[in-house]
Amino acid sequence: MPRPSIHKTLEDKLQASREKNRRHYAKNRDRILSRRRELRVEKDTGPSDLRKAIARALHGHDSEDELDMSGNSDVVEENDVEITPSDLPGCLLAMKRIKDDMVSLIDEPCAFTEAVLLQFVRSITYTDDRADNGDQTIVTNMVAKVRALLNQAIPIQDEIHEYCGSLAAEYQAANLVCRYLNTTLGYLEDIEYYFDMEGISEICVAHSMGELMYQKGIRF
């Protein structure tokens, strides 16, 4: 018999998940920041495309590469959340669909975030050695897509937990999907933070110093 639901609405479940993440960060803040400082200097593995683009952004040179943004223009609305199935087979099927959508979008969180950042940096244009702010929607659209998938996955994960318990393979698989999406979302929101608080040039500086969250490989 499934245990009674603690959180009745989708918003309650999302808020509970956010509170859990905040508590985890508050509890482990010193360790996370210490790890960031320890790993601050990243080993140089050669001039990748992103490093070249970052260098151009830092030194005011226009990018010669044109970025093909086809296929990335569709934005999933954050509130486009489907109704959670009321039975276990329906929940498992819905979670499989979310996982398939996730895998088709995200190959691996760090690599995915670096590819998005590269697209953004390449969108910066220069006039008389002055850079504009680039196309920030490259990042914000991806944030919306990943967040929409996570918003769909969380209530389904909760339903699976109520049916199966935390030790069941079905719940562990659902939890893995949510953690994968949550980690990717955290990486992208870290870049968004620089948009809102630090400025475009600081993103380039942070990357060159290995300070971006995805460069540390921190998992949620």
Secondary structure, 3 states (H helix, E strand, C coil): CCCCCCCCCHHHHHHHHHHHHHHHHHHHHHHHHHHHHHCCCCCCCCCCHHHHHHHHHHHCCCCCCCCCCCCCCCCCCCCCCCCCCCCHHHHHHHHHHHHHHHHHHCCCHHHHHHHHHHHHHHHCCEECCEECCCCCHHHHHHHHHHHHHHHHHHHHHHHHHHHHCCCCHHHHHHHHHHHHHHHHHHHHHHHHHHHHHHCHHHHHHHHHCCCCHHHHCCCC
